[in-house]
Amino acid sequence: MDLGQVGRAVGMFAVTNVDDLVLLALYLARAGAVRRVVAGQYLGFLAILVASVVGALGAGLLPPAAVPYLGLVPLFLGLRSAWRTWRARDDDEPDLGTETPSATTVAAVTFANGGDNIGVYVPVFATAGIGGTAVYAVVFLVLVGVWCVAGRFLATRRPVARGLARWGHVVLPVVLVAIGVAILVEGGAFGL
């Protein structure tokens, strides 16, 4: 197992899931059923992984010279996220309801919120090969558990949760753009 790849997987998971960490903290702050939230997070993330692997397999049908251009996807998602953040700069926190969420509700929100994840994971998985994709998947699934623990921790520290809610949406677009540019440059897209 390549430690560099594990490090990249950890970094990629962290930046593409910072918004999920905020949502988890918000859910767990009022949830009486921690197991349902954790189960829902795993179900939603497994759906994201499956969609990403299927997308990467489809990308495998592309000519090798076209694969680096998949970096345009996270680049576009980052720019779109920045645009949405800029336009919604005066909005309040998302309304997550007041009831304890079910596992399926958490899974649906996790998956729906995972478009940026899929957009980033597909080109990375397409270039990582089967072994590399397996490393990413294992690291990601371990980190889902870490994220749940961190979400529970943050849920009990309101100032930290407020800080994440305030700045996570700013960090995410920057990192997505950086990932897209890195994929384009490493693959030699546009003669870079």
C-alpha positions as CSV (number, residue, x, y, z in Angstrom):
1,M,0.0,0.0,0.0
2,D,1.4,3.4,-1.1
3,L,1.4,5.8,1.9
4,G,1.3,8.7,-0.5
5,Q,-1.9,7.4,-2.0
6,V,-3.3,6.9,1.5
7,G,-2.4,10.5,2.3
8,R,-4.1,11.8,-0.9
9,A,-7.2,9.7,-0.1
10,V,-7.3,11.2,3.4
11,G,-6.9,14.7,2.1
12,M,-9.4,14.2,-0.7
13,F,-12.0,12.8,1.7
14,A,-11.5,15.6,4.2
15,V,-12.0,18.4,1.6
16,T,-14.9,16.8,-0.2
17,N,-16.7,16.0,3.0
18,V,-16.3,19.1,5.1
19,D,-19.9,19.9,4.3
20,D,-21.0,16.5,5.5
21,L,-19.1,17.0,8.7
22,V,-21.1,20.2,9.3
23,L,-24.4,18.3,8.5
24,L,-23.4,15.4,10.8
25,A,-22.6,17.8,13.6
26,L,-26.0,19.5,13.1
27,Y,-27.9,16.2,13.0
28,L,-26.0,14.7,16.0
29,A,-26.6,17.9,18.0
30,R,-30.3,17.1,18.2
31,A,-30.4,13.4,17.4
32,G,-31.4,11.0,20.0
33,A,-30.6,8.1,17.7
34,V,-26.9,8.3,16.9
35,R,-27.0,4.8,15.3
36,R,-29.5,6.0,12.7
37,V,-27.4,9.0,11.8
38,V,-24.2,6.8,11.5
39,A,-26.1,4.1,9.5
40,G,-27.5,6.7,7.2
41,Q,-24.1,8.3,6.7
42,Y,-22.6,5.0,5.7
43,L,-25.5,4.1,3.4
44,G,-25.3,7.5,1.6
45,F,-21.5,7.3,1.3
46,L,-21.7,3.8,-0.1
47,A,-24.1,5.0,-2.8
48,I,-21.6,7.8,-3.6
49,L,-18.8,5.2,-3.9
50,V,-20.8,3.0,-6.1
51,A,-21.8,5.9,-8.4
52,S,-18.1,7.0,-8.5
53,V,-16.8,3.5,-9.4
54,V,-19.4,3.1,-12.1
55,G,-18.5,6.5,-13.5
56,A,-14.8,5.6,-13.4
57,L,-15.5,2.4,-15.3
58,G,-17.3,4.4,-17.9
59,A,-14.4,6.8,-18.0
60,G,-12.2,3.7,-18.6
61,L,-13.9,3.5,-22.0
62,L,-12.3,6.8,-22.9
63,P,-9.1,7.0,-24.8
64,P,-6.2,7.5,-22.4
65,A,-5.4,10.9,-23.7
66,A,-8.9,12.1,-22.7
67,V,-8.8,10.9,-19.1
68,P,-6.8,13.9,-17.8
69,Y,-9.6,16.2,-19.0
70,L,-11.9,14.7,-16.4
71,G,-10.1,17.2,-14.1
72,L,-12.5,19.7,-15.7
73,V,-15.3,18.2,-13.6
74,P,-14.0,19.1,-10.1
75,L,-12.8,22.4,-11.5
76,F,-16.3,23.1,-12.8
77,L,-17.8,21.9,-9.5
78,G,-15.5,24.2,-7.5
79,L,-16.3,27.2,-9.6
80,R,-20.0,26.4,-9.4
81,S,-19.7,26.0,-5.6
82,A,-17.9,29.3,-5.3
83,W,-20.6,30.9,-7.4
84,R,-23.4,29.5,-5.2
85,T,-21.5,30.5,-2.1
86,W,-21.2,34.0,-3.4
87,R,-24.8,34.2,-4.4
88,A,-26.1,32.7,-1.1
89,R,-23.8,34.7,1.2
90,D,-26.7,36.2,3.1
91,D,-28.6,32.9,3.6
92,D,-29.0,31.3,7.0
93,E,-28.0,27.7,8.0
94,P,-29.8,25.0,6.1
95,D,-33.0,23.9,7.6
96,L,-32.6,20.2,8.7
97,G,-35.9,20.0,10.5
98,T,-36.3,19.5,14.2
99,E,-37.1,15.8,14.4
100,T,-34.6,13.0,14.8
101,P,-33.7,12.0,11.2
102,S,-34.1,8.5,10.0
103,A,-31.2,6.5,8.5
104,T,-32.8,6.8,5.1
105,T,-33.1,10.6,5.5
106,V,-29.5,11.0,6.4
107,A,-28.5,8.6,3.5
108,A,-30.6,10.6,1.0
109,V,-29.1,14.0,2.2
110,T,-25.6,12.5,2.2
111,F,-26.0,11.2,-1.4
112,A,-27.7,14.3,-2.6
113,N,-24.9,16.4,-1.1
114,G,-22.3,14.1,-2.7
115,G,-22.4,15.4,-6.3
116,D,-19.1,17.2,-5.7
117,N,-17.7,13.9,-4.2
118,I,-18.7,12.0,-7.3
119,G,-17.3,14.7,-9.6
120,V,-14.0,14.5,-7.9
121,Y,-13.8,10.7,-7.3
122,V,-14.6,9.6,-10.9
123,P,-11.5,11.1,-12.5
124,V,-9.3,10.1,-9.6
125,F,-10.6,6.5,-9.7
126,A,-10.4,6.4,-13.5
127,T,-6.6,7.2,-13.3
128,A,-5.9,5.2,-10.1
129,G,-6.7,1.8,-11.5
130,I,-8.4,-1.1,-9.6
131,G,-5.8,-1.4,-6.8
132,G,-5.7,2.4,-6.3
133,T,-9.5,2.7,-6.3
134,A,-9.6,-0.1,-3.7
135,V,-7.2,1.8,-1.5
136,Y,-9.3,5.0,-1.8
137,A,-12.5,3.1,-1.0
138,V,-11.1,1.4,2.1
139,V,-9.6,4.7,3.4
140,F,-12.9,6.5,2.6
141,L,-15.0,3.9,4.5
142,V,-12.7,4.1,7.5
143,L,-12.9,7.9,7.4
144,V,-16.7,7.8,7.3
145,G,-16.5,6.4,10.8
146,V,-14.0,9.0,11.9
147,W,-16.2,11.7,10.4
148,C,-19.1,10.4,12.5
149,V,-17.1,10.5,15.7
150,A,-15.8,14.0,14.8
151,G,-19.4,15.1,14.0
152,R,-20.5,13.9,17.4
153,F,-17.6,15.6,19.0
154,L,-18.4,18.9,17.2
155,A,-22.0,18.5,18.0
156,T,-21.1,19.0,21.7
157,R,-18.9,22.0,21.0
158,R,-21.1,24.7,19.5
159,P,-18.5,27.3,18.7
160,V,-16.5,24.8,16.6
161,A,-19.7,23.7,14.8
162,R,-20.6,27.3,14.0
163,G,-17.0,28.0,12.7
164,L,-17.3,25.0,10.3
165,A,-20.7,26.1,9.2
166,R,-19.4,29.6,8.6
167,W,-16.1,28.7,6.7
168,G,-16.5,25.2,5.3
169,H,-18.4,26.5,2.2
170,V,-15.5,28.9,1.5
171,V,-12.8,26.2,1.7
172,L,-14.6,23.6,-0.4
173,P,-14.6,25.5,-3.7
174,V,-10.9,26.4,-3.4
175,V,-10.0,22.8,-2.8
176,L,-12.2,21.5,-5.6
177,V,-10.6,23.9,-8.1
178,A,-7.1,22.9,-6.8
179,I,-8.0,19.2,-7.3
180,G,-9.3,19.8,-10.8
181,V,-6.2,21.8,-11.8
182,A,-3.9,19.1,-10.3
183,I,-5.6,16.4,-12.4
184,L,-5.3,18.5,-15.5
185,V,-1.6,19.3,-14.9
186,E,-0.6,15.8,-13.8
187,G,-2.3,14.4,-16.9
188,G,-0.8,16.9,-19.2
189,A,-4.2,18.2,-20.4
190,F,-4.0,21.3,-22.6
191,G,-0.3,20.8,-22.9
192,L,0.3,21.7,-19.3
